[in-house]
Amino acid sequence: MALVTHLEKDERNFRSLHPTQVSCKYLVSESDGKKVLQLNTYGSVNREIPDKLSQTLQFDEKSARELLAVLKKEFGDA
């Protein structure tokens, strides 16, 4: 669980897609008067406790804008 402060492209390739599939929910809230996007992933159906909160990433406005720029660059504006 962490607040993302910067995004940077890693030039390595990943070997394969992860076999586990999970759901992700997002929420937006304010902290100290600043908007924060939070992405939560939940345990897969094969976990001991399915649907249990697993990972959390938070993005402030700066890092959220960096993420948006990455998404537009890699997947287009659609």
C-alpha positions in Angstrom: 0.0 0.0 0.0 1.6 3.2 -1.2 1.2 6.7 -2.5 2.6 6.8 -6.0 4.7 9.9 -6.5 6.2 9.3 -9.9 5.8 7.0 -12.9 8.7 6.0 -15.1 8.8 3.6 -18.0 10.8 0.4 -17.4 12.4 -0.6 -20.7 12.4 -4.3 -19.9 9.8 -6.7 -21.2 7.7 -8.9 -19.0 7.9 -12.6 -19.6 4.2 -13.4 -19.6 0.8 -12.3 -18.3 0.1 -13.2 -14.7 -2.2 -16.2 -14.5 -4.3 -14.8 -11.6 -7.1 -12.4 -12.4 -8.5 -10.0 -9.8 -11.1 -7.3 -9.7 -10.1 -3.7 -9.1 -12.2 -0.9 -7.5 -11.4 2.7 -7.4 -12.4 5.5 -5.1 -11.7 9.2 -5.0 -11.4 11.2 -1.8 -9.6 14.2 -0.4 -6.7 14.3 2.0 -5.4 17.6 3.3 -7.7 19.3 0.8 -6.1 17.5 -2.2 -7.9 14.9 -4.3 -6.5 11.3 -4.3 -7.4 8.4 -6.5 -7.1 5.0 -4.9 -7.0 1.7 -6.7 -7.8 -1.4 -4.7 -7.3 -5.0 -5.9 -9.1 -7.9 -4.3 -8.0 -11.5 -3.8 -8.8 -14.0 -6.6 -11.3 -16.7 -6.3 -8.5 -19.2 -5.6 -7.2 -17.3 -2.5 -7.9 -18.5 1.0 -10.1 -15.5 1.5 -11.5 -14.5 -1.9 -12.4 -10.9 -2.4 -10.3 -9.7 0.5 -8.5 -6.4 -0.1 -5.1 -7.3 -1.4 -3.2 -4.3 -2.8 -3.8 -0.5 -2.7 -2.2 2.2 -4.7 -2.9 5.9 -4.3 -2.3 8.6 -6.8 -2.2 12.3 -6.1 -3.0 14.8 -8.9 0.5 14.8 -10.2 1.0 11.1 -10.4 -2.6 10.6 -11.7 -1.9 13.0 -14.5 1.3 11.0 -15.3 -0.7 7.8 -15.3 -3.3 9.4 -17.7 -0.5 10.5 -20.0 0.9 6.9 -20.0 -2.5 5.4 -20.8 -3.1 7.9 -23.6 0.4 7.2 -25.1 0.2 3.4 -24.8 -3.5 2.9 -25.6 -4.6 6.0 -27.5 -7.1 8.7 -26.6 -10.2 6.6 -27.1 
